[in-house]
Amino acid sequence: MWSHIEIRSDSLVHCLAEQLDIWIFCGHALHGGHAAQDRHSWWQETQNILAKFVNNPELILMMDANAAPGEQDDFTVFSEGFRTSVNS
């Protein structure tokens, strides 16, 4: 059994079976062309929605987060094409 919750243009799916109870969130965060307050609001709203519906630790996030890449790992982060973001 599964249930689907559409949020804006994002999706939250709950998959429930005899030995399976997971949530999957597919999201696309606002990019740097949007106002900082709008980007912050998107993240806050997303956090609130996940806190409201997801009641277990089994959450898979599939996102285009439009976020800074994080700490350098010389493998993916800071490799060619991943050097900057206005969302850091």
C-alpha positions as a Python dict, from the first residue, in 0.01 Angstrom:
ca = {
    (1, 'M'): (0, 0, 0),
    (2, 'W'): (120, 350, -68),
    (3, 'S'): (-9, 701, -30),
    (4, 'H'): (95, 1011, -220),
    (5, 'I'): (94, 1367, -91),
    (6, 'E'): (155, 1641, -348),
    (7, 'I'): (317, 1951, -203),
    (8, 'R'): (366, 2242, -440),
    (9, 'S'): (544, 2066, -728),
    (10, 'D'): (716, 1826, -487),
    (11, 'S'): (598, 1481, -382),
    (12, 'L'): (596, 1283, -61),
    (13, 'V'): (514, 912, -85),
    (14, 'H'): (456, 667, 198),
    (15, 'C'): (524, 302, 107),
    (16, 'L'): (383, 56, 357),
    (17, 'A'): (398, -323, 329),
    (18, 'E'): (447, -620, 560),
    (19, 'Q'): (822, -563, 591),
    (20, 'L'): (848, -213, 450),
    (21, 'D'): (762, 125, 596),
    (22, 'I'): (945, 407, 419),
    (23, 'W'): (883, 764, 308),
    (24, 'I'): (1021, 909, -16),
    (25, 'F'): (1040, 1284, -74),
    (26, 'C'): (1114, 1421, -423),
    (27, 'G'): (1179, 1792, -414),
    (28, 'H'): (1320, 2077, -616),
    (29, 'A'): (1434, 2371, -404),
    (30, 'L'): (1422, 2727, -528),
    (31, 'H'): (1741, 2843, -701),
    (32, 'G'): (1947, 3154, -637),
    (33, 'G'): (1741, 3362, -880),
    (34, 'H'): (1464, 3370, -619),
    (35, 'A'): (1468, 3610, -325),
    (36, 'A'): (1654, 3482, -17),
    (37, 'Q'): (1332, 3503, 190),
    (38, 'D'): (1146, 3286, -64),
    (39, 'R'): (1426, 3026, -58),
    (40, 'H'): (1424, 3027, 322),
    (41, 'S'): (1045, 2991, 325),
    (42, 'W'): (1064, 2693, 86),
    (43, 'W'): (1309, 2514, 315),
    (44, 'Q'): (1108, 2595, 627),
    (45, 'E'): (782, 2479, 468),
    (46, 'T'): (949, 2158, 349),
    (47, 'Q'): (1086, 2091, 697),
    (48, 'N'): (742, 2151, 850),
    (49, 'I'): (571, 1918, 601),
    (50, 'L'): (821, 1638, 661),
    (51, 'A'): (787, 1680, 1039),
    (52, 'K'): (407, 1667, 1007),
    (53, 'F'): (383, 1350, 798),
    (54, 'V'): (701, 1143, 839),
    (55, 'N'): (670, 949, 1163),
    (56, 'N'): (969, 716, 1132),
    (57, 'P'): (1338, 751, 1049),
    (58, 'E'): (1308, 572, 714),
    (59, 'L'): (1311, 873, 481),
    (60, 'I'): (1469, 879, 136),
    (61, 'L'): (1533, 1228, -2),
    (62, 'M'): (1570, 1276, -377),
    (63, 'M'): (1632, 1643, -432),
    (64, 'D'): (1773, 1911, -649),
    (65, 'A'): (1857, 2118, -342),
    (66, 'N'): (2018, 2410, -529),
    (67, 'A'): (2256, 2430, -234),
    (68, 'A'): (2625, 2473, -176),
    (69, 'P'): (2810, 2147, -235),
    (70, 'G'): (2950, 2109, 117),
    (71, 'E'): (3296, 2011, 235),
    (72, 'Q'): (3563, 1931, -21),
    (73, 'D'): (3612, 1557, -66),
    (74, 'D'): (3826, 1565, -386),
    (75, 'F'): (3590, 1307, -536),
    (76, 'T'): (3262, 1485, -613),
    (77, 'V'): (3259, 1805, -413),
    (78, 'F'): (3482, 2069, -571),
    (79, 'S'): (3540, 1855, -874),
    (80, 'E'): (3496, 2036, -1206),
    (81, 'G'): (3160, 2213, -1220),
    (82, 'F'): (3072, 2212, -847),
    (83, 'R'): (3256, 2517, -716),
    (84, 'T'): (2995, 2782, -635),
    (85, 'S'): (2640, 2847, -515),
    (86, 'V'): (2454, 3156, -401),
    (87, 'N'): (2269, 2938, -149),
    (88, 'S'): (2560, 2873, 86),
}
